[in-house]
Amino acid sequence: MGDAGLLTKLGYLFVLRYFENAVKDERAFGFYAQDDDTNKVMGFSLASPEPSSLTSKLTEDKNWFVRNILKVIFTRPLAFLQMAVSSITIRGQMYEPNTIECVYFTVDPNFRGRGLGRTLQKALMDEGRKRGYKKIYASVETWNIASLKATQANGFRIIKTFREGIYYRHRLESEL
């Protein structure tokens, strides 16, 4: 989908393992939109009450993790360095009880500008409310105006702007 986030920079195997872990985690939930004609995924959203647990599960199989992280260190060292910085930053973000984090939210560039992002995020928020959560958080890179607009259209407000390695992000929240 042209996602240039950190997980993508680590490589497909990390993306696949992350989403496999999310599917197994009963607390994580998400939505996707698929084109009826082509079956192509147009966009998706994913939330978790404890996003650091999804990330930490990447290291559960030590042999897999060491083998794949060594490949990253030697082929994409800046992605590895960013991962280390992001890991520290994630630990520094406090998660309140009864809150969720929108950990992934993307729309294929070919389907942007049609309100799909707002719809996917609204579905995430509605499901979070049904599950009893009171608040949702999100982080959006400052340059990502489309994602920021969609998020703010759903009632999110910027509570701070911060740097996470090479990324500059807005931290947003919304009541559910």
C-alpha positions, -999 to +999 in steps of 0.1 A: +000+000+000+030+023-002+032+025+036+066+039+045+063+033+083+090+017+104+075-018+102+075-017+064+112-005+065+121-035+086+108-058+058+078-079+048+086-107+074+082-082+102+050-068+088+036-104+084+047-114+119+032-083+135-002-088+119-002-125+126+003-115+163-025-090+161-049-116+147-040-139+176-045-112+202-081-112+213-078-076+225-066-063+191-092-055+165-094-039+131-112-033+098-104-034+062-120-023+030-117-045-001-126-036-037-154-058-049-141-060-085-104-067-079-104-080-043-076-055-037-074-043-001-081-005-003-073+003+033-073-009+069-072+002+105-060-017+136-062-009+173-049-024+205-052-016+242-015-025+246+004-019+214+038-026+230+027-062+235+022-066+198+057-052+192+073-073+219+058-105+205+081-100+175+109-112+198+092-143+212+108-167+187+144-157+195+159-176+166+135-160+141+141-125+155+179-127+157+181-141+122+159-115+107+171-085+127+207-094+117+196-091+081+181-057+089+213-045+107+234-053+076+210-043+049+190-014+064+210-002+095+190+031+097+158+011+100+174-009+129+185+023+146+150+038+142+135+006+157+156+010+188+146+046+192+109+037+186+110+009+212+122+033+238+096+059+228+068+034+229+078+024+265+077+061+274+041+065+264+017+058+292-014+039+284-044+046+306-069+020+316-099+018+292-080+032+263-069+019+229-043+029+204-048+031+167-016+013+157-022+011+120-043+032+097-037+034+060-055+038+027-041+028-007-032+060-026-055+049-054-085+051-031-077+082-012-099+113-012-132+093-010-137+093+028-126+057+032-100+066+058-126+084+079-150+054+076-123+028+086-113+049+116-149+055+126-155+018+125-125+013+148-138+039+172-173+025+172-160-010+179-138+004+207-168+020+223-188-013+221-159-030+238-161-005+267-131+017+259-134+053+268-106+070+248-085+063+217-050+076+209-032+078+176+002+091+163+004+106+129+035+118+111+034+156+108+038+154+070+008+131+065-018+157+060-044+133+046-042+110+077-042+140+100-074+154+083-092+121+085-083+116+121-093+152+131-126+148+111-134+119+135-130+141+166-093+136+174-073+166+187-035+170+188-022+168+223+015+171+215+040+170+187+072+150+193+102+136+176+109+098+174+142+093+157+137+104+121+099+108+125+081+139+137+047+129+149+015+144+163+000+126+193-038+127+191-066+116+213-104+113+211-131+104+236-151+074+226 
